[in-house]
Amino acid sequence: MKKKYGLLTAIAMVVGIVIGSGVFFKVQTILEITKGNILIGILSLVIGGIIMLICALTFATLATKYTKLNGIVDYSEAIVGNRYGHLMAWFIATIYYPAMTSVLVWVTARYTGVLFGWELNSSNVMVLGVFYLVGILAVNGFAPVLAGKLQISTTVIKLIPLFMMGIVGLIYGLMNNLVTYEVIDGAIVKVGKNSMQILIENFKANNVFSFKGLLGGLVAAAFAYEGWMVATSISEELKEARKNLPTALICGTIIIMLVYVLYYVGVTGGATVDVLIKGGAQYAFLEIFGDFFGTILNVFVVISCIGTLNGLMVATTRAFYTIGKRNASKRFDMFKNVDFHTNMPMNSVVMGVILTGLWYVYFYGANLTESWFGSFTFDSSELPIITMYAMYFPIFLLMIVKERKALGIFKGIVLPIAALIASGFMVYAAVYAHGMSVIYYMLIFIVIMGLGILLLFTPKKNRK
């Protein structure tokens, strides 16, 4: 595949994929889990950002040495071994990318539906989600260069509501008497109150520290922070990848953490905790900027989600191509073919979309309606992400064993040990927060990975 992306696109992928639906979608969840404790919510975001930065720094170190097709798979293969690399490729192709993308399909449709007053799990939202899935697929499958330009433009646009809420919400909006929203008898209504008073009340409310709330908030924040590794999926198409990929990972991570904390504090000054939990961040936009400009900023939120979805689709459509190019098994040879006209692996594109569609159905049946799957119900927006942190363990451990002499004490020992601790903490937080649903998720994970082992590592019999 051609070298068609530069540093700006890579940074836009890191920032654009991570910042988007997650921060708008999970602020509400974090407030629910922490029971409105603003300080615990901020702490969750700060710890999540530090964990992301540690892991990004560690992989940025590996990116200077190992960059071929898909960063995380390259690192797994080089440090742990070919078979582990193949399993990592299978995991991200069948679980990680399509599960995340399916959630983003719904979230993008959900925030679009807000503009029309649709319920978040209505049939209109679900059908619109299918439209977004097909539309983003068409852009990535038939116009990959356009997809790269879309990623840059949507990244710039999505920062507008975040900075507007963070800066204007704190410096201007909070100093004025505004008409705000409150939950009265279960309904959201407008009442008169000073916004600075709201911020102070939000900080004072429910200010008892809760370790369980912190862990739950951290797991929710994991979704908001996840996606930075997706940028490594275009390493084969990235110009000067050994130089640009580490730079993109580090710069993107720092930008994201600062923007998140600023936005979170700004939102909590725009509406009461009860309103944010019940109605979401859009009420803070409407409160500070008024109905007209608040609606305009909500349109920017939709564009932000589209950018995130586009970035994930870039990775999802290349996932099976990564498996095929590694010649793990003849069964996957069909996925390494690149179309002459589009310069895209079209068989991989089709498979990625099929799996995303299946995960989309699961997400709806497990999380948006009365469960269709009985005990096998889990949050597919969070647990696949935590599984990725668990799969980092062998990479970080063997990085210390194999690379400590070449990389030195800090990069070869201190950094991977810190990454191990950070990843372990994320896994512990998920088990603590999600309880038994982790077990049922792991059973599905084992079945899918077992199928991968059979397809990848057993010889394909030739037909006579």
Secondary structure as GFF3:
##gff-version 3
##sequence-region A 1 464
A	DSSP	alpha_helix	7	18	.	.	.	ID=ss1
A	DSSP	alpha_helix	21	33	.	.	.	ID=ss2
A	DSSP	alpha_helix	38	63	.	.	.	ID=ss3
A	DSSP	alpha_helix	71	79	.	.	.	ID=ss4
A	DSSP	alpha_helix	82	91	.	.	.	ID=ss5
A	DSSP	pi_helix	92	96	.	.	.	ID=ss6
A	DSSP	alpha_helix	97	116	.	.	.	ID=ss7
A	DSSP	alpha_helix	123	142	.	.	.	ID=ss8
A	DSSP	alpha_helix	144	163	.	.	.	ID=ss9
A	DSSP	pi_helix	164	168	.	.	.	ID=ss10
A	DSSP	alpha_helix	169	171	.	.	.	ID=ss11
A	DSSP	three_ten_helix	173	175	.	.	.	ID=ss12
A	DSSP	beta_strand	177	184	.	.	.	ID=ss13
A	DSSP	beta_strand	187	194	.	.	.	ID=ss14
A	DSSP	alpha_helix	195	204	.	.	.	ID=ss15
A	DSSP	alpha_helix	211	225	.	.	.	ID=ss16
A	DSSP	three_ten_helix	228	237	.	.	.	ID=ss17
A	DSSP	alpha_helix	241	268	.	.	.	ID=ss18
A	DSSP	alpha_helix	273	279	.	.	.	ID=ss19
A	DSSP	alpha_helix	282	316	.	.	.	ID=ss20
A	DSSP	alpha_helix	319	325	.	.	.	ID=ss21
A	DSSP	three_ten_helix	330	336	.	.	.	ID=ss22
A	DSSP	alpha_helix	346	363	.	.	.	ID=ss23
A	DSSP	pi_helix	364	368	.	.	.	ID=ss24
A	DSSP	alpha_helix	383	391	.	.	.	ID=ss25
A	DSSP	alpha_helix	393	409	.	.	.	ID=ss26
A	DSSP	pi_helix	410	414	.	.	.	ID=ss27
A	DSSP	alpha_helix	415	434	.	.	.	ID=ss28
A	DSSP	alpha_helix	437	457	.	.	.	ID=ss29
###
